Amino acid sequence: MSLTKSERRQRIKFRIRKIVSGTATQPRLSVFRSNKEIYAQIIDDENGVTLVAASSREKEVTKGTNIETANAVGKLIAEKALKAGITNISFDRGGYLYHGRVKSLAEGEREAGLKF
């Protein structure tokens, strides 16, 4: 039995979510990647609250290649998180490979000062 791309990603996502969860002290940074855009949000799973969110659709994000845009989103969400007093996070790649846009987003966050 062969899985579709989205079914495979869902399986990987559930496997990751069994391990990674966000608390008030170390929230989870969740990544969603569509064909055109990339979204990231920092979530406190204990209270079920999104603390900070950023996406490539925001005006502050400069448009360039997909990887440059993802890096800019990473820096933007890190700035917002640091303003909100969040320094440590758990990174949830959302079932995507840690490669390309997801990796660029993570590197942008690290450059801006988030630890994970």
Rosetta blueprint (number, residue, H / E / L):
1 M L
2 S L
3 L L
4 T L
5 K H
6 S H
7 E H
8 R H
9 R H
10 Q H
11 R H
12 I H
13 K H
14 F H
15 R H
16 I H
17 R H
18 K H
19 I H
20 V L
21 S L
22 G L
23 T L
24 A L
25 T L
26 Q L
27 P L
28 R E
29 L E
30 S E
31 V E
32 F E
33 R E
34 S L
35 N L
36 K L
37 E L
38 I E
39 Y E
40 A E
41 Q E
42 I E
43 I E
44 D E
45 D L
46 E L
47 N L
48 G L
49 V E
50 T E
51 L E
52 V E
53 A E
54 A E
55 S E
56 S L
57 R L
58 E L
59 K L
60 E L
61 V L
62 T L
63 K L
64 G L
65 T L
66 N H
67 I H
68 E H
69 T H
70 A H
71 N H
72 A H
73 V H
74 G H
75 K H
76 L H
77 I H
78 A H
79 E H
80 K H
81 A H
82 L H
83 K H
84 A L
85 G L
86 I L
87 T L
88 N E
89 I L
90 S E
91 F E
92 D E
93 R L
94 G L
95 G L
96 Y L
97 L L
98 Y L
99 H L
100 G L
101 R H
102 V H
103 K H
104 S H
105 L H
106 A H
107 E H
108 G H
109 E H
110 R H
111 E H
112 A H
113 G L
114 L L
115 K E
116 F L
